[in-house]
């Protein structure tokens, strides 16, 4: 699933969306939590949770796409086997 040969190189907008955006939201939540009162502590925890949700939704999407690539590769290998009678290397 981590085979880099069939993946496109990371472009800066993807890096921003995958890592910088959730990191910024989490950092903002930590800053709000550090400011003091109980309400700010709860609000900051909610913001941190939102940042973690952004990160994990990105991760789930990438895992789904990688699974789809593996299925397509398997289908191509099966077609090759049907035509030539041997599994491709």
C-alpha positions in Angstrom: 0.0 0.0 0.0 3.0 2.3 0.4 4.4 1.6 -3.0 5.5 5.1 -4.2 6.1 4.0 -7.8 2.5 4.3 -8.8 1.7 7.4 -6.8 1.9 10.9 -8.1 4.5 13.2 -6.5 3.3 15.3 -3.6 2.4 18.8 -4.8 2.4 21.7 -2.4 -1.4 22.1 -2.3 -1.7 18.4 -1.3 0.9 18.9 1.5 -1.0 22.0 2.7 -4.3 20.1 2.7 -3.0 16.9 4.3 -0.6 18.2 6.9 -0.5 22.0 7.3 -4.3 22.6 7.6 -4.9 20.0 10.3 -1.7 20.9 12.1 -2.7 24.6 12.1 -6.2 23.8 13.4 -4.7 21.6 16.2 -2.2 24.3 17.0 -4.9 26.9 17.2 -6.9 24.7 19.5 -3.9 24.3 21.8 -3.4 28.0 21.8 -7.1 28.5 22.8 -6.8 25.9 25.5 -3.7 27.7 26.9 -5.6 31.0 27.3 -7.3 30.0 30.4 -10.9 29.6 31.4 -12.9 26.4 31.5 -15.0 27.4 28.5 -11.9 28.1 26.5 -10.4 24.8 27.6 -13.5 23.0 26.3 -13.6 25.0 23.1 -9.9 24.4 22.4 -10.4 20.7 22.9 -13.2 20.8 20.3 -11.0 22.7 17.9 -8.2 20.1 18.4 -10.8 17.4 17.8 -11.7 19.1 14.5 -8.1 19.2 13.4 -7.7 15.5 14.2 -10.9 14.8 12.2 -9.5 16.6 9.2 -6.2 14.6 9.4 -7.9 11.3 9.7 -10.5 12.0 7.0 -7.5 12.7 4.7 -5.9 9.5 5.8 -9.0 7.4 5.2 -9.4 8.9 1.7 -5.8 8.0 0.8 -6.3 4.5 2.2 -9.4 4.0 0.0 -7.6 5.3 -3.1 -4.7 3.0 -2.4 -7.0 0.0 -2.1 -8.6 0.9 -5.4 -5.2 1.0 -7.1 -4.4 -2.4 -5.7 -7.7 -3.8 -7.1 -7.0 -2.3 -10.5 -3.5 -3.8 -10.5 -5.0 -7.2 -9.5 -7.5 -7.0 -12.4 -4.7 -6.2 -14.9 -2.7 -9.2 -13.6 -5.8 -11.5 -13.9 -6.4 -10.3 -17.5 -2.7 -11.0 -18.3 -3.1 -14.5 -16.8 -6.2 -15.2 -18.9 -4.4 -14.2 -22.1 -1.0 -15.8 -21.5 -1.6 -18.5 -18.9 1.0 -17.3 -16.4 0.9 -14.7 -13.6 2.9 -11.5 -14.4 6.0 -10.8 -12.4 
